[in-house]
Amino acid sequence: MNSHKEIIKSAGIGEQYLRIKHPCGCTICLYPMEGFSTVYAMYGVNFGSLDEAFKKENEVGFTSVPKGTAHFLEHKLFEKKDGSAFDLFGKTGANANAFTSFDKTAYLFYCSQKFEENLEILLNFVQEPYFTDETVEKEKGIIEQEIMMYEDDPSWRLYMNSYLAAFHNHPIRIPIAGTKESIADIDKETLYNCYNAFYAPNNAYISIAGGFDPNKALEICDRLLKTGSGRKTERLTVEEPYEIKEKTIKAKLPCSKPMFEILYKFPEMTPAESNKAYIVYDIMLEVCLGKTSSFYTEMYEQELLDGGFSVGAYGMRGLFMCYISGDSKDPELLLGKINAELKRLRTELPDKTEFENIKKRTYGSLLSSYSDVATGANAMLNAEMMGITAFDSVETASAVTYEEIIEALRTIDLDNCSISIVEPAPDQVNA
């Protein structure tokens, strides 16, 4: 088959991988890693819990799907008429799994032997959906138990409540697995409809890293990948205000001390903008508030923070946020001190030596990902879905300047933040 191939190189770190645009429409990234005996392979589609309505090419109106459908579909795709794909992977000795996030679904295996056989299993089962009324109904009970388990988990509630506070309309407000009410509306027709819309080859990505022969991997892809129609699926976008929805949201669940997550909400960004902002704001927050900062030491001595404190940034599908999370005896008092410290540093400025140290640490951490097969495969998959390369983050980290950190510090909107708090339940306090 005539595939378009290009080598993606990083002159800075001396690494490279092969990117292939397959005739079927699928994008394939192959990263042979010398000296490795293990392989990590992924098949991902650009379809996650954010996708609640879509329109296929030539259709007039949008089709709405129940919340949690992407996650439900991920569960059911492993099931076949004569068993489960997990059984096939078990016979080869491979570890197989899958995950659904807000913006993607991915199926994967990790092995040290029989790579070609495992790749065939992966490509066969993700391209052969098999759903029945009976198996779909049975799965609802399983996923309902999963939803209930998450609802009782303090960390998960803290995380999801932070989105409820920050966002007005965006589907990020809804848990990835959906709700007990929403999954009740899922049937086999729903699953087939979403599969046909989003599992088309032009919306699929294969990412493989480790000790394998790329020619053999490509031969298997050429032989097994099916050709799609090439039609595109349009996603329904939701208008989301820039301003946060609520300043504070609280819940009470079993925990030893109050937990908090602060979100700073940003305007919509392109994938490339988000990727650079992730590095810049992550370093800025570490310099100003991280565990090596004077602020952290002061808050720790006042018992307003403990060792679980973390700061950072992340983005997805146009969204970008900075976060600060941890445990505190008084989260709302701490939030005021955090914003006061960031405001103070806008004029007094962070320590430049500390910036250089954090920059080196960030660069080193990103660099280490190229010695891990799982991280390498995930980096390529995520990058392709964003329209960038797997080397962009490490190259951004190597080039980021002190002046960019100061600009980030001065442009973060300290008023456009919300805080999610989980407090110990009354019986926990009295215990």
C-alpha positions in Angstrom: 0.0 0.0 0.0 1.1 3.6 -0.7 1.5 5.2 2.7 2.8 8.7 3.4 5.8 8.3 5.7 7.9 10.9 7.5 10.5 10.8 10.2 9.8 13.0 13.1 13.1 14.1 14.6 14.3 16.0 17.6 17.7 17.5 17.1 17.9 18.5 20.7 17.6 15.1 22.2 18.7 13.0 19.2 15.5 10.9 19.1 13.1 10.1 16.2 10.1 8.1 15.3 8.2 7.2 12.1 4.9 8.8 11.4 2.7 7.2 8.7 -0.5 8.4 7.2 -2.0 5.1 6.1 -4.2 4.9 3.0 -7.2 3.8 5.1 -7.0 7.2 6.9 -5.4 6.0 10.2 -2.3 7.7 11.5 0.4 5.3 12.7 3.4 6.3 14.9 6.2 3.8 15.3 9.0 4.3 17.8 11.6 1.4 17.8 13.7 1.8 21.0 17.1 0.1 20.8 17.9 -2.2 23.7 14.3 -2.8 24.8 12.7 -6.2 24.8 9.2 -4.9 25.8 6.6 -3.2 23.6 3.7 -0.9 24.4 1.1 -0.6 21.7 -2.1 1.6 21.6 -5.1 2.1 19.3 -6.8 5.3 20.1 -9.8 7.3 18.7 -10.6 10.9 19.2 -13.8 10.2 21.0 -14.4 10.8 24.7 -17.0 11.9 27.3 -17.0 15.4 25.9 -18.7 14.2 22.7 -22.4 14.3 23.6 -23.8 15.2 20.2 -22.5 14.7 16.6 -23.5 14.9 13.0 -22.2 12.7 10.3 -21.4 14.1 6.9 -24.5 14.7 4.8 -26.8 14.5 7.8 -29.0 17.5 8.6 -29.3 17.5 12.4 -27.2 16.5 15.4 -27.6 13.2 17.2 -27.4 13.4 21.0 -26.0 10.5 22.9 -26.4 9.6 26.6 -23.7 10.8 29.0 -21.1 8.1 29.5 -21.6 6.5 26.1 -17.9 6.6 25.1 -16.9 4.8 28.4 -19.7 2.3 27.9 -18.5 1.6 24.4 -15.0 1.1 25.6 -16.2 -1.6 28.0 -18.2 -3.5 25.4 -15.8 -3.4 22.5 -13.6 -6.1 24.2 -16.6 -8.5 24.1 -16.9 -10.8 21.1 -19.5 -13.4 20.0 -17.3 -16.3 21.1 -15.6 -14.7 24.2 -13.5 -11.7 25.1 -10.4 -10.1 23.6 -8.9 -10.3 27.1 -8.9 -14.1 26.9 -6.9 -13.9 23.6 -4.3 -11.6 25.2 -4.2 -13.9 28.2 -3.1 -16.7 26.0 -0.1 -14.7 24.6 1.0 -13.5 28.0 0.3 -9.8 27.2 -1.2 -7.3 29.6 -4.2 -5.6 27.9 -6.3 -2.7 29.1 -8.2 0.4 27.9 -9.3 3.8 29.1 -11.7 6.5 28.3 -10.9 10.2 29.1 -12.7 13.4 28.4 -11.4 13.6 24.9 -10.2 10.2 23.8 -10.6 6.4 24.1 -7.6 4.1 23.8 -7.0 0.3 23.8 -3.6 -1.0 24.6 -1.4 -4.0 25.3 2.1 -4.4 26.9 4.2 -7.5 26.1 7.7 -8.9 26.0 6.9 -11.7 23.6 4.6 -12.5 20.6 4.3 -8.8 19.6 3.0 -9.5 16.1 0.3 -11.9 17.4 -0.8 -9.3 20.0 -0.9 -6.5 17.4 -3.2 -8.7 15.3 -5.5 -9.3 18.3 -5.7 -5.6 19.0 -6.4 -4.5 15.4 -9.0 -7.3 14.9 -11.1 -6.7 18.0 -11.2 -2.9 17.8 -12.5 -3.1 14.2 -15.2 -5.8 14.9 -17.9 -4.4 17.3 -20.3 -7.0 18.7 -23.2 -5.7 20.8 -26.4 -7.4 21.8 -29.4 -6.2 23.8 -28.6 -8.8 26.5 -24.9 -7.9 27.0 -25.7 -4.2 27.0 -28.2 -4.5 29.7 -25.9 -6.7 31.8 -23.1 -4.1 31.5 -25.4 -1.4 32.9 -25.3 -3.0 36.3 -21.5 -3.3 36.2 -21.0 0.4 35.2 -23.6 1.5 37.7 -21.5 -0.1 40.5 -18.4 1.7 39.1 -20.3 5.1 39.2 -21.4 4.5 42.8 -17.8 3.6 43.8 -16.5 6.9 42.3 -19.3 9.0 43.9 -18.1 7.8 47.4 -14.5 8.5 46.7 -13.3 11.8 48.2 -10.6 12.5 45.7 -12.9 11.8 42.7 -15.6 14.1 44.1 -13.1 16.8 44.8 -11.9 16.6 41.2 -15.3 16.5 39.5 -16.7 19.2 41.8 -13.9 21.5 40.7 -15.3 21.4 37.2 -18.8 22.0 38.5 -17.6 25.1 40.1 -15.5 26.4 37.2 -17.7 25.6 34.2 -21.3 26.6 33.3 -22.2 24.5 30.3 -19.2 22.5 29.2 -19.6 18.7 29.2 -16.5 18.4 31.3 -18.9 18.9 34.2 -20.2 15.4 33.7 -18.3 12.3 34.9 -16.6 10.2 32.2 -18.7 7.2 33.1 -21.9 9.2 33.0 -24.6 8.9 35.7 -26.9 6.0 36.7 -29.7 7.8 35.0 -27.9 8.5 31.7 -26.5 5.0 31.1 -30.0 3.6 31.5 -30.7 5.2 28.0 -27.8 3.4 26.3 -28.7 0.5 23.9 -26.9 -1.4 21.2 -28.1 1.0 18.5 -26.5 3.9 20.5 -23.2 2.0 20.6 -23.2 1.1 16.9 -24.1 4.6 15.9 -21.2 6.1 18.0 -18.8 3.4 16.8 -19.6 4.1 13.1 -19.3 7.9 13.7 -16.0 8.0 15.8 -14.2 4.7 15.2 -13.7 5.4 11.5 -10.0 5.1 10.3 -9.7 8.8 9.7 -10.4 9.4 13.4 -8.0 6.6 14.6 -4.4 6.5 15.7 -1.9 3.6 16.3 1.1 4.2 18.5 3.8 1.7 19.2 7.0 2.1 21.2 9.7 -0.4 22.4 11.6 -3.3 21.0 9.9 -4.3 17.7 10.4 -4.5 14.0 8.6 -1.5 12.4 8.4 -3.2 9.0 6.6 -6.2 10.5 4.2 -3.8 12.4 3.4 -1.9 9.3 2.9 -5.2 7.3 0.2 -6.2 9.9 -1.4 -2.8 9.7 -1.5 -3.0 5.9 -3.1 -6.4 6.1 -5.7 -5.8 8.8 -6.7 -2.2 8.7 -10.0 -1.7 7.1 -10.8 1.2 4.7 -13.3 3.7 5.9 -15.7 5.9 4.0 -13.6 9.0 4.6 -16.6 10.9 5.8 -16.1 13.3 8.6 -18.1 13.6 11.8 -18.9 17.1 13.1 -19.0 17.5 16.9 -21.5 19.8 18.6 -19.6 22.6 20.4 -21.0 24.2 23.5 -20.6 28.0 24.3 -18.8 28.4 27.6 -18.4 31.7 29.3 -14.9 32.8 30.3 -15.9 33.5 33.9 -16.1 30.8 36.5 -19.6 29.6 37.5 -19.1 29.5 41.3 -16.3 30.6 43.7 -16.7 27.7 46.1 -18.3 24.3 46.1 -18.2 22.0 49.1 -19.0 18.3 49.9 -18.7 16.2 53.0 -17.2 12.7 52.7 -14.9 10.4 54.8 -11.4 12.0 54.9 -8.9 12.8 57.6 -8.7 16.5 56.9 -10.2 19.0 54.4 -9.1 18.5 50.8 -9.1 21.2 48.2 -8.6 21.8 44.5 -8.3 25.3 43.1 -8.8 25.9 39.3 -7.8 29.0 37.3 -9.9 29.1 34.2 -8.4 30.4 30.9 -9.8 31.5 27.5 -9.9 28.9 24.8 -6.6 27.8 23.3 -5.4 26.0 20.2 -3.6 22.6 20.9 -0.2 24.2 20.1 -0.9 27.2 22.4 -2.1 24.8 25.2 1.0 22.6 24.9 3.3 25.6 25.4 1.2 27.1 28.1 1.2 23.8 29.9 5.0 23.9 30.2 5.3 27.6 31.0 2.5 27.8 33.6 3.6 24.5 35.2 7.1 25.8 35.7 5.8 29.2 36.9 3.6 27.6 39.6 6.4 25.4 40.8 8.8 28.3 41.1 6.3 30.5 43.0 4.4 27.9 45.1 6.1 24.5 44.8 7.7 22.5 47.5 11.1 24.2 47.1 9.6 27.7 47.4 9.7 29.8 50.5 5.9 30.1 50.3 5.4 26.3 50.7 7.8 26.3 53.7 5.9 29.1 55.4 2.5 27.4 54.8 3.8 24.1 55.9 5.1 25.6 59.2 1.7 27.2 59.7 0.1 23.7 59.1 -1.9 25.1 56.1 -0.2 22.6 53.8 1.3 19.2 54.0 3.4 16.9 51.7 0.5 16.1 49.4 0.5 19.6 47.9 0.8 19.9 44.1 0.6 22.5 41.4 0.4 22.4 37.7 -1.5 23.0 34.4 -3.3 20.9 31.8 -5.5 21.3 28.8 -7.8 19.4 26.5 -9.9 20.2 23.4 -9.5 24.0 23.7 -9.7 24.1 27.4 -6.8 25.2 29.6 -6.6 25.3 33.4 -4.0 25.8 36.1 -4.6 23.8 39.3 -3.4 23.8 42.9 -4.5 20.9 45.2 -3.8 19.2 48.5 -4.9 19.1 52.1 -5.3 22.0 54.5 -7.0 22.7 57.8 -8.4 25.9 56.2 -8.5 25.8 52.4 -10.3 29.1 51.9 -7.7 30.9 54.1 -5.0 29.2 52.0 -6.5 30.3 48.7 -6.3 33.9 49.9 -2.7 33.5 50.8 -1.9 31.8 47.4 -3.4 34.6 45.4 -1.7 37.2 47.6 1.7 35.5 47.0 1.2 35.4 43.3 0.2 39.0 43.3 3.3 40.0 45.4 5.6 38.1 43.0 4.4 40.1 40.1 6.4 43.1 41.3 9.0 41.6 43.6 9.6 38.7 41.1 10.5 35.1 41.7 14.0 33.9 42.3 15.8 33.4 38.9 18.1 30.7 40.2 15.0 28.8 41.4 13.5 29.2 37.9 16.7 27.6 36.3 16.5 24.7 38.8 12.8 24.0 38.1 13.4 24.3 34.4 16.2 21.7 34.5 14.1 19.4 36.6 11.1 19.7 34.2 13.3 19.1 31.2 14.9 16.1 32.8 11.5 14.6 33.7 10.2 15.0 30.2 13.5 13.7 28.8 13.1 10.5 30.9 9.9 9.7 29.1 12.0 8.6 26.1 13.4 5.7 28.2 9.9 4.3 29.0 7.9 2.4 26.4 4.5 3.3 27.9 5.2 7.0 28.2 6.7 7.1 24.7 3.6 5.5 23.2 1.2 7.7 25.1 3.2 10.8 24.1 2.9 10.0 20.4 -0.8 9.2 20.7 -1.6 12.4 22.6 0.6 14.5 20.3 -1.1 13.3 17.1 -4.5 14.0 18.4 -3.4 17.5 19.3 -1.7 18.0 15.9 1.8 18.5 17.3 4.8 16.1 17.7 5.8 14.0 20.7 8.9 16.1 21.0 7.3 19.5 21.3 7.0 19.5 25.1 10.6 18.7 25.8 11.8 21.2 23.2 9.5 23.9 24.7 10.9 23.1 28.2 14.5 23.4 27.0 13.7 26.9 25.4 11.4 28.5 28.0 12.8 31.7 29.4 12.5 33.5 32.7 10.7 36.4 30.9 8.0 34.0 29.7 7.5 32.8 33.3 7.1 36.4 34.5 4.6 37.0 31.7 2.6 34.0 32.7 2.6 35.1 36.4 1.3 38.5 35.4 -1.4 37.2 33.0 -3.0 34.5 35.1 -6.4 35.8 36.2 -6.4 35.5 40.0 -10.0 36.6 40.1 -11.2 33.9 37.7 -10.6 30.9 40.0 -12.8 28.5 42.0 -12.1 26.2 44.8 -13.6 22.7 45.4 -13.4 21.5 49.0 -14.2 18.1 50.5 -14.6 18.3 54.3 -14.6 15.3 56.7 -18.1 14.0 57.2 -19.6 14.7 60.7 -19.2 11.1 61.9 -15.6 11.2 60.7 -14.9 14.4 62.8 -16.5 12.9 65.9 -14.8 9.5 65.5 
